[in-house]
Amino acid sequence: MRSSFGSLSATAALLALPVVFLALFFVLPLGQSVAQSINFSAFDFSNYRRLFEVPVYRAVFWRTFEVALYVALICVVIGYVCAYFIAGLESKWRTIAVALITFPFMLSVLVRNYVWMLILQDTGLINRLLLEGGWLARPLELMYNRFAVIVAMANMLLPYAILPILSGLLAVPRELSAASSSLGASELRTFLRVTLPLTVPGVAVGALLTFIVGLGFYITPAMLGGTREMMVSNLIAFNVKEVLNWSLAFSISTSLLASTLILYMIYRAVIPEATVLKAV
């Protein structure tokens, strides 16, 4: 009895520090944001009504979710191909490939955005090659539009899709593919009926990660999208720095967080059932 009590005390002591840390640096600021967004003393929800009533705000939210969805789809498709190739490598080469995938995390996001500006601008690498090769009479408009934002974001978020999908592929027993082939199934049929259903959880995690992280992108839309492709994070910064409307900025950020939590709950509710159905 005494040892059990001591074990519980030790566990509580170990958990105390992270709980206090989360309470001070996450729960408390989040609570203050919610209170500021509704003017807690008066329970004024006018800022939230503005998000639904003002067309500009609705357009920014819709654009943010649309861009994040496109980026997630691109990352999942390209990420699955890359992960499938890496999963077939020998252990030594697989380790090198994973290291190369994670290497971009060591580079500044700002630096990577500047690189994309050098590639996509009117005098950039793509336009210069096409103009010098006689393929174009004038430069393509590759900057300050949605195309530039989606391409750059997909490039930066691709590792978030590759790693979970690769983990799912490596967890699939090789014996299943061998058994499927021995029973006369083609490689394509084996992939569609065996490998793909078993890797749905990894695909779902990769899609969710890229989608959620994409919702909060700030630098890429500001540098490559311009004012025409403003996303929610840019709208928050505009209200904080330009018009000093902090309560509206808190409302926007709280709405984005709530949307993210709802999407995560939908993922937790839907994906396990979908996985079971496909596996069967």
C-alpha positions in Angstrom: 0.0 0.0 0.0 2.8 2.4 0.9 4.8 1.6 -2.2 1.7 2.2 -4.3 1.2 5.6 -2.7 4.8 6.4 -3.2 4.5 5.4 -6.9 1.5 7.7 -7.4 3.3 10.5 -5.6 6.4 10.1 -7.9 4.2 10.1 -11.0 2.4 13.2 -9.8 5.7 14.9 -9.1 7.0 14.1 -12.6 3.8 15.3 -14.3 3.6 18.5 -12.2 6.3 20.4 -14.3 4.8 19.8 -17.7 1.3 20.4 -16.5 2.3 23.8 -15.0 4.2 24.6 -18.2 1.2 23.9 -20.3 -1.1 25.8 -18.0 1.1 28.9 -18.0 2.2 29.0 -21.7 -0.8 27.4 -23.4 -4.0 27.3 -21.4 -3.7 30.7 -19.8 -2.8 32.6 -23.1 -5.6 30.7 -24.9 -8.1 31.7 -22.2 -7.0 35.3 -22.5 -7.3 35.2 -26.2 -10.9 33.9 -26.0 -11.7 36.5 -23.3 -10.3 39.3 -25.4 -12.1 38.2 -28.5 -15.6 38.3 -26.9 -14.9 41.2 -24.5 -15.5 39.0 -21.5 -17.0 41.7 -19.3 -19.8 42.4 -21.8 -20.0 39.0 -23.6 -19.9 40.8 -27.0 -19.7 38.4 -29.9 -19.8 41.1 -32.6 -16.3 40.2 -33.8 -17.3 36.6 -34.6 -20.4 37.9 -36.4 -18.2 40.1 -38.5 -16.2 37.0 -39.6 -19.4 35.6 -41.1 -21.0 38.8 -42.3 -18.1 40.6 -44.0 -17.4 39.0 -47.4 -13.7 39.8 -47.2 -13.2 37.8 -44.1 -15.2 34.9 -45.5 -13.1 35.0 -48.6 -9.8 34.9 -46.6 -11.0 31.9 -44.6 -12.2 30.1 -47.7 -8.9 30.8 -49.5 -6.9 29.6 -46.6 -8.7 26.3 -46.3 -8.6 25.9 -50.1 -4.9 26.5 -50.4 -4.2 24.2 -47.4 -6.3 21.4 -49.0 -4.5 21.7 -52.4 -1.2 21.6 -50.7 -2.2 18.6 -48.6 -3.4 16.7 -51.7 -0.2 17.5 -53.6 2.0 16.5 -50.7 0.2 13.2 -50.2 0.4 12.2 -53.9 4.1 13.1 -54.3 4.9 12.0 -50.7 3.4 8.5 -51.4 5.5 8.1 -54.5 8.7 9.2 -52.7 7.9 7.0 -49.6 7.1 4.0 -51.8 10.5 4.3 -53.5 12.4 4.9 -50.2 10.7 1.9 -48.6 12.1 -0.4 -51.3 15.7 0.7 -50.7 18.2 -1.1 -48.6 18.6 0.0 -45.0 21.7 2.0 -45.6 20.3 4.0 -48.6 17.0 4.4 -46.8 18.8 6.1 -43.9 20.5 8.5 -46.3 17.2 9.2 -48.1 15.5 10.1 -44.8 18.4 12.3 -43.8 18.1 14.2 -47.1 14.3 14.6 -46.6 14.8 16.1 -43.2 17.7 18.3 -44.2 15.4 21.2 -45.3 14.2 21.5 -41.7 17.7 22.9 -40.9 17.2 25.8 -43.4 15.3 28.9 -42.5 11.8 29.2 -44.0 12.7 32.8 -45.0 15.7 31.6 -47.0 13.6 29.0 -48.8 11.0 31.6 -49.7 13.7 33.8 -51.1 15.0 30.9 -53.2 11.5 30.4 -54.6 11.3 34.1 -55.4 14.5 33.7 -57.4 13.1 30.8 -59.3 9.6 32.1 -60.0 10.1 35.9 -60.6 10.0 37.4 -64.1 13.7 37.3 -64.4 14.0 34.0 -62.5 15.3 30.6 -63.5 12.2 29.2 -65.1 11.3 32.3 -67.1 14.9 32.8 -68.2 15.2 29.2 -69.5 11.9 29.4 -71.3 12.7 32.8 -72.9 16.2 31.9 -73.9 15.0 28.6 -75.4 12.5 30.5 -77.5 9.5 28.8 -75.8 8.0 32.1 -74.7 7.7 35.7 -76.0 7.2 37.2 -72.6 7.7 36.0 -69.0 5.0 33.9 -67.3 3.3 35.4 -64.3 4.5 32.9 -61.7 4.8 35.3 -58.8 2.2 37.0 -56.6 -0.5 34.5 -57.2 -2.0 31.3 -55.8 0.3 29.1 -58.0 3.4 30.4 -56.3 1.9 30.0 -52.8 0.8 26.4 -53.4 4.1 25.3 -55.0 6.3 26.8 -52.3 4.1 25.5 -49.5 4.0 22.0 -51.0 7.8 22.0 -51.2 8.2 23.0 -47.6 5.5 20.7 -46.2 6.4 17.6 -48.3 8.5 16.0 -45.5 5.5 16.1 -43.2 3.7 13.8 -45.7 6.6 11.5 -46.6 7.7 10.5 -43.1 4.3 9.2 -41.8 3.6 7.5 -45.1 7.0 5.9 -45.1 6.4 4.7 -41.5 3.1 3.1 -42.6 4.8 1.4 -45.6 7.6 0.0 -43.5 5.0 -1.5 -41.1 3.4 -3.6 -43.8 4.8 -7.1 -43.6 6.6 -8.1 -46.8 5.1 -11.5 -46.6 1.7 -10.1 -47.5 2.9 -8.8 -50.9 4.7 -12.1 -51.5 1.6 -14.1 -50.6 -0.5 -11.9 -52.9 1.9 -12.4 -55.8 2.0 -16.2 -55.2 -1.8 -16.3 -55.5 -1.6 -14.7 -59.0 -2.2 -11.1 -58.2 -0.4 -8.5 -60.3 1.8 -5.8 -58.7 -0.9 -3.2 -59.3 -3.6 -5.4 -57.8 -1.4 -6.2 -54.8 -0.8 -2.5 -54.3 -4.5 -1.6 -54.5 -5.8 -4.4 -52.4 -3.0 -5.0 -49.9 -0.5 -2.2 -49.6 -2.7 0.9 -50.0 -5.4 -0.1 -47.5 -2.9 -0.9 -44.9 -1.1 2.5 -45.3 -4.3 4.6 -45.1 -3.5 5.6 -41.5 -0.1 6.9 -42.5 -1.6 8.7 -45.5 -4.3 10.3 -43.2 -1.7 11.5 -40.8 0.4 13.0 -43.5 -2.6 14.7 -45.0 -3.7 16.0 -41.6 -0.3 17.3 -40.7 0.3 19.2 -44.0 -3.3 20.6 -44.0 -3.1 21.9 -40.4 0.4 23.3 -40.7 -0.6 24.9 -44.0 -3.5 26.7 -42.4 -1.1 28.7 -40.3 1.5 29.7 -43.0 2.4 33.4 -42.9 5.7 34.2 -44.6 5.0 32.3 -47.9 1.7 34.0 -48.7 3.1 37.4 -47.7 6.2 37.0 -49.9 5.0 35.0 -52.9 1.2 35.7 -52.9 1.1 39.4 -52.2 -2.1 41.1 -51.1 -4.3 39.2 -53.5 -3.5 35.9 -51.8 -3.9 37.0 -48.2 -4.5 34.1 -45.8 -5.8 34.0 -42.2 -2.3 34.4 -40.6 -1.7 37.5 -42.7 -5.1 38.9 -41.8 -4.3 38.4 -38.1 -1.0 40.2 -38.6 -2.7 43.0 -40.5 -5.2 43.6 -37.6 -2.5 43.5 -35.0 0.2 45.7 -36.7 -1.8 48.0 -39.1 -5.2 48.7 -37.7 -4.5 47.7 -34.1 -7.8 45.8 -33.8 -6.6 43.3 -31.3 -10.0 41.9 -30.4 -10.8 41.1 -34.0 -7.3 39.5 -34.4 -8.0 37.3 -31.3 -11.4 36.4 -32.8 -9.8 35.3 -36.1 -7.1 33.3 -34.4 -9.6 31.6 -32.0 -11.8 30.7 -35.0 -8.9 29.2 -36.8 -7.9 27.2 -33.8 -11.5 26.0 -33.3 -11.7 25.0 -37.0 -8.4 23.0 -36.6 -9.7 21.2 -33.6 -12.9 20.3 -35.3 -11.0 18.9 -38.3 -8.9 16.8 -36.0 -11.9 15.4 -34.2 -13.4 14.5 -37.6 -10.2 12.8 -38.5 -10.2 10.7 -35.2 -13.8 9.8 -35.8 -13.7 8.9 -39.5 -10.3 7.5 -40.3 -10.4 4.3 -38.1 -13.7 3.3 -39.6 -12.5 4.0 -43.1 -9.3 2.0 -42.5 -11.3 -1.0 -41.3 -13.6 -0.9 -44.3 -10.8 -0.6 -46.8 -8.8 -3.3 -45.1 -11.7 -5.7 -45.3 
